[in-house]
Amino acid sequence: MSREMARSVKLLATLPLNILLNAILIIPFAIMIYLAFLKWSPAMGIDWWEAAFVGVANFVRALGDARFVNALTNTVIYTVSTVSIEFLLGLLLAYLMLGEFTGKKAVLSLIIYPLMLPPVIVASVFYLMFQPYGPVNNVFLRAVLGDDALRITWFLNPRLAFTALIIADIWQWTPFIFLILYSALSAVPRRLVEAAQVLGASSFTIFWRIRLPLIKPLIIVAVVLRALEAFKMFDYAYLMTGGGPGVSTETISLYIYRVSVLYTDISYAAAMSLVVLVMLALVIRLFIWYFFERVR
């Protein structure tokens, strides 16, 4: 078979997949970009291709929208807080689980169990837990604060409501960081650790000088993947607080959902989505440059 014929066969074999990917990903994304430059809503009673072209008006509106800025700020704070705590807890658990002990497999199963639950279920459970007469107040805090704990209304206080969201996220997603870091630490060559022990290095020195530098690439991968997922958080805010009180816990995903579905302002929602996409792409590009390309 000639090289040209082999190439033709290869193209024909992958054609159905390419058509599917174009139909599912590229075409809708192109339509979203086009809609961002229009003024269109289903409530207008016209088709989207008949809507008026308004240029960058939607983008200017987004940058001047105080609620959009507030939702974006909440999301950034939420992402930084959850990913930082999850990384520290995941690293600590991974280090502790390196040793051998009785019941290790059972403990590993318990640690990764939260990952098996849908976020909707986790949000519903934590919503009930943080009620004034729920387990958090009635069991955990009551032992410390007494009956005063029953007066704590988590979802009526902006800071407490935000804290409840963070706790729910940490409980479910710390195992994700743990699994990656535990696998990375377990793969560190044993001979390097043994050589350091022979030279008299302490456990902390071995961890800080040998194990941690060797798993740096996987640490970056874990943090980036978790940060991208945390930035899209919708379930917890929607089910636990509804973005309240007020808009104090409203995330960018929740706000875009409301603009597009509840307010039916599709063009404005598309413009906000593109703004967020560009911002994320720039941050990730700078992150990759700093940790991977700068040192070359």
C-alpha positions in Angstrom: 0.0 0.0 0.0 1.4 3.4 -1.0 1.9 6.1 1.6 -0.8 8.3 0.0 -3.3 5.5 0.2 -2.4 4.7 3.8 -2.9 8.3 4.7 -6.3 8.3 2.9 -7.4 5.2 4.8 -6.3 6.9 8.1 -8.2 10.0 7.3 -11.3 8.0 6.5 -11.0 5.9 9.6 -10.9 9.0 11.8 -13.5 11.0 9.9 -16.5 9.9 12.0 -14.6 10.9 15.2 -13.6 14.3 13.8 -17.2 15.0 12.7 -18.4 14.1 16.1 -15.9 16.3 17.9 -16.7 19.2 15.6 -20.4 18.8 16.2 -20.1 18.5 19.9 -17.2 20.9 20.8 -16.1 23.2 18.0 -19.4 24.3 16.5 -21.2 25.1 19.8 -18.1 27.0 20.9 -18.0 29.0 17.7 -21.7 29.8 18.1 -21.1 31.0 21.7 -18.3 33.3 20.5 -20.6 34.7 17.8 -23.5 35.2 20.3 -21.1 37.2 22.6 -21.1 40.0 20.0 -24.8 40.1 19.6 -27.7 41.3 21.6 -30.0 38.3 21.8 -32.4 36.6 24.2 -35.0 33.9 23.5 -37.5 36.3 25.0 -37.0 38.7 22.1 -38.9 36.3 19.8 -36.3 36.2 17.0 -33.7 33.6 16.0 -30.2 34.2 17.2 -28.8 34.7 13.7 -31.3 37.6 13.3 -30.1 39.4 16.4 -28.4 42.8 16.2 -24.6 43.0 16.2 -23.4 45.1 19.1 -19.6 44.5 19.0 -17.8 44.5 22.3 -20.7 46.1 24.2 -21.4 42.9 26.2 -17.7 42.6 27.2 -17.6 46.3 28.4 -20.8 45.6 30.3 -19.3 42.6 32.0 -16.1 44.4 33.1 -18.3 47.2 34.6 -20.8 44.8 36.2 -20.3 44.9 40.0 -22.1 41.6 40.5 -19.8 39.9 37.9 -16.7 41.3 39.6 -18.1 40.1 43.0 -18.8 36.6 41.7 -15.4 36.4 40.1 -13.7 37.6 43.4 -15.7 35.0 45.4 -14.6 32.3 43.0 -10.9 33.3 43.2 -11.0 33.4 47.0 -12.8 30.1 47.1 -10.4 28.4 44.7 -7.2 29.7 46.4 -8.6 28.7 49.9 -9.8 25.2 49.0 -6.8 24.2 46.8 -4.3 25.5 49.4 -5.9 23.6 52.3 -6.5 20.5 50.2 -2.9 20.4 49.0 -1.6 20.7 52.6 -4.0 18.0 53.9 -3.4 15.7 50.9 0.4 16.0 51.3 0.2 15.3 55.0 -2.0 12.3 54.5 0.2 11.0 51.7 3.3 11.2 53.9 1.6 9.5 56.8 0.3 6.7 54.6 3.8 5.9 53.3 4.5 3.6 56.2 3.1 0.1 56.7 0.6 -0.5 59.4 -2.3 -2.8 60.2 -5.5 -1.8 58.4 -3.8 0.4 55.8 -6.0 -0.8 53.0 -9.2 0.0 55.0 -7.9 3.5 55.8 -7.1 4.1 52.2 -10.6 3.1 51.2 -12.1 5.5 53.8 -9.9 8.3 52.6 -10.9 8.0 48.9 -14.6 7.3 49.7 -15.7 11.0 49.4 -14.6 11.0 45.7 -17.2 8.3 44.9 -20.1 10.6 45.9 -21.7 13.0 43.4 -21.3 16.7 44.4 -25.0 17.1 44.6 -25.3 14.5 47.3 -22.4 16.0 49.2 -23.9 19.5 49.0 -27.3 18.2 50.3 -25.7 16.4 53.2 -23.6 19.3 54.3 -26.6 21.6 53.9 -28.4 19.5 56.5 -25.3 19.2 58.7 -24.9 23.0 59.0 -28.5 23.7 60.0 -28.9 25.4 63.4 -30.0 22.1 64.9 -27.8 19.9 62.7 -24.9 17.8 63.7 -22.3 20.5 63.4 -24.0 22.8 66.0 -25.8 20.1 68.0 -22.9 17.7 68.4 -19.5 19.1 67.5 -19.8 22.8 68.6 -22.1 22.1 71.5 -19.4 20.2 73.3 -17.3 23.4 73.2 -19.8 26.3 73.2 -22.7 24.7 75.1 -26.2 25.8 74.1 -24.8 28.9 72.4 -23.8 26.7 69.5 -27.5 26.2 68.6 -27.8 29.9 67.9 -25.2 29.8 65.1 -26.9 30.3 61.8 -24.3 29.3 59.2 -26.2 30.2 56.1 -27.4 33.7 57.3 -23.8 34.9 57.9 -21.7 35.6 54.8 -18.4 34.4 56.3 -19.9 31.4 57.9 -21.8 30.4 54.7 -18.6 30.8 52.7 -16.8 28.7 55.3 -19.4 25.9 55.0 -18.8 25.8 51.3 -15.1 25.5 51.7 -15.5 22.7 54.3 -17.7 20.7 52.0 -15.3 21.1 49.1 -12.3 20.1 51.3 -14.1 17.0 52.6 -14.8 15.7 49.1 -11.7 16.8 47.1 -8.8 16.4 49.5 -8.7 12.6 48.5 -8.0 13.7 44.9 -4.9 15.5 45.9 -4.0 12.7 48.2 -4.2 10.0 45.5 -1.9 11.9 43.2 0.7 12.8 45.9 0.6 9.4 47.5 1.3 7.7 44.1 4.1 10.2 43.5 5.7 9.7 46.9 5.4 5.9 46.6 7.3 6.0 43.3 10.4 7.8 44.7 13.3 5.4 44.3 14.0 3.6 47.6 17.7 3.6 47.1 17.8 7.4 47.4 16.0 7.4 50.7 18.2 4.6 52.0 21.3 6.4 51.0 20.2 9.6 52.8 19.4 7.5 55.9 22.9 6.0 55.9 24.3 9.5 55.7 22.3 10.4 58.8 19.6 12.6 57.3 16.5 13.0 59.4 13.0 12.1 58.1 12.1 15.7 57.6 15.3 16.4 55.6 14.7 13.3 53.4 11.2 14.5 52.8 12.1 18.1 52.1 15.3 17.6 50.2 14.7 14.3 48.3 11.0 13.3 48.1 9.4 16.7 47.6 11.7 18.0 44.7 11.3 14.7 42.9 7.5 14.9 42.9 7.3 18.6 41.9 5.9 18.0 38.4 3.1 15.9 39.8 2.4 18.5 42.5 1.9 21.1 39.8 -0.3 18.8 37.8 -2.5 18.1 40.9 -2.8 21.7 41.9 -3.6 22.9 38.3 -6.3 20.2 37.8 -7.9 20.8 41.2 -7.8 24.6 40.7 -9.5 24.4 37.4 -12.2 22.1 38.9 -12.7 24.3 41.9 -13.0 27.4 39.7 -16.1 25.8 38.1 -17.8 25.2 41.4 -21.6 25.3 41.1 -23.2 22.5 43.0 -22.3 23.5 46.6 -23.2 27.2 46.1 -26.5 26.4 44.3 -27.7 23.8 46.8 -26.2 24.9 50.1 -26.5 28.7 50.0 -28.1 29.7 46.7 -25.4 32.3 46.4 -26.6 34.0 49.6 -26.9 35.7 51.9 -27.4 38.3 49.2 -24.6 37.5 46.7 -21.9 36.9 49.3 -21.3 33.3 48.1 -22.3 33.6 44.5 -19.7 32.1 42.2 -19.0 32.9 38.6 -20.6 29.6 37.4 -23.8 30.3 39.5 -24.0 33.9 38.2 -23.6 32.9 34.5 -26.2 30.2 35.1 -28.7 32.8 36.4 -28.0 35.2 33.6 -28.4 32.6 30.9 -31.2 30.4 32.3 -33.2 32.6 34.7 -32.7 36.0 33.0 -32.4 34.5 29.5 -29.7 37.0 28.5 -27.7 34.5 26.4 -25.5 37.0 24.7 -24.3 38.6 27.9 -23.7 35.1 29.5 -21.7 34.1 26.5 -19.6 37.3 26.8 -18.9 36.7 30.5 -18.0 33.1 29.8 -15.4 34.2 27.2 -14.0 36.8 29.6 -13.5 34.1 32.2 -12.0 31.7 29.6 -9.4 34.2 28.5 -8.5 35.1 32.1 -8.1 31.4 33.0 -6.0 30.8 29.8 -3.7 33.6 30.7 -3.3 32.5 34.3 -2.5 28.9 33.3 -0.1 30.0 30.7 1.8 32.2 33.2 1.7 29.3 35.7 3.2 26.9 33.2 5.8 29.4 32.1 6.9 30.1 35.7 7.2 26.4 36.8 8.3 24.7 33.6 9.8 27.0 31.0 11.5 29.7 33.1 14.0 27.3 34.5 15.2 26.0 31.1 
